[in-house]
Amino acid sequence: MHGAVRAGATPPGARPGTRPGSRFWVRAIGALARHPKLWPTALVQVGRLARPGWWRHAPFLPVPDREYLRFRLETQYGPVATPQPGDLVDYLRWCRETGR
């Protein structure tokens, strides 16, 4: 398999213990922008995953707790793999479908 990463190997460009950076989020939001039907689902998920009392502490944004996000990404991708922007769209589709 060309481009495959064997178990335990670090994928090209991945760094152990990292979380998606701003480049990933810009690309993921771009991918989401092409799916307006998922925008309400995205807003619901932002509210569900936001840290409790997020408005009281910097960065004053409804983002998930850093450790929670690290845990979720590691259980999905392993300790060094990097999510792809389309994965966010797939996740939101799943949320919309299972939320009914």
N, C-alpha and C positions, 0 to 999 in steps of 0.2 A: 504494500500500500504506500503510494507516494505521499509524502507529507504527514504520515501518521506519526504519532508520538507514542513510544512504547511506555508501558506502565512504569511509573517511578522516574521517568525522564522529565527533564525540564523542557517545556516547549520553547521554541525560539522566541525571544523577546519577553518571556515571562520571568518574574522574579518571585522567589518564595515569600509567602506571607504578605503579598501585596493585594490591594483591592483595585477595582477598576478606577482608572484616572479620568481626568477631564476629557481626554480624547474619546474614550469609550462613551461617556455620557453624551457628548455632542453628537456622536454617530448614532447612539441609541435613540436620542430624541428626534434626530433626522429620520430614522426608520419609523418611529411612532408617528411622526407628522404625516406620513403617507397613509395612515390608517385612522381617519377621523372617528370611525365607529368605536374605536378603542379609547378615545380620549376620556369619556366619562368613567370607564373602568380604571384608567390610569389615575384619575383624581381620587377615586374611592380607595385604591391601593395605597396611594400616598398617605391618605388619612389613616388607614389601618396600620401602616408600617412605621409611621412617624413616632419618634421618641415621645413618651408621655411628658407633657409640659414643655414641648420643644420651643415655645414662644418665650420662655423664661431664660434661656441660655443661648449664647452664641453657638452657632452661626445664625440663630433665629430663623431657621428653615425647617420645614417638616421632613427631615431626613431620618432614616432608621438609625438606631443605635449602632455605632461602629462595630462592636463585638457581635451583635446579632447579624449584621450584614456579612461580616467575615465568616461566621459560622455557616450561614446559608450558602454563601458562595463556595466554601470549602466542601460542604456536603454535596453540592451539585457538581462541582468541577474538579475536586481534589485540591491539594495544597498549593499547586503552582499554575494550574491552567487558568486561562483568561476567557471570560464570557464574550460572546459575540453580540453585536447590537440586535440582530434578529431574534436572539433568545428572549429579549425583553418583550418583543411583539408576540412571540409564542406564549410566554408566560401570561401576558394580559389576555390573549385569546382563551387560554385555559381558565383564567379567573372568570371571565365573562361567561363561558360555557358552564362552569361548575357552580356559578353563583345563582343560577336560575332555579 
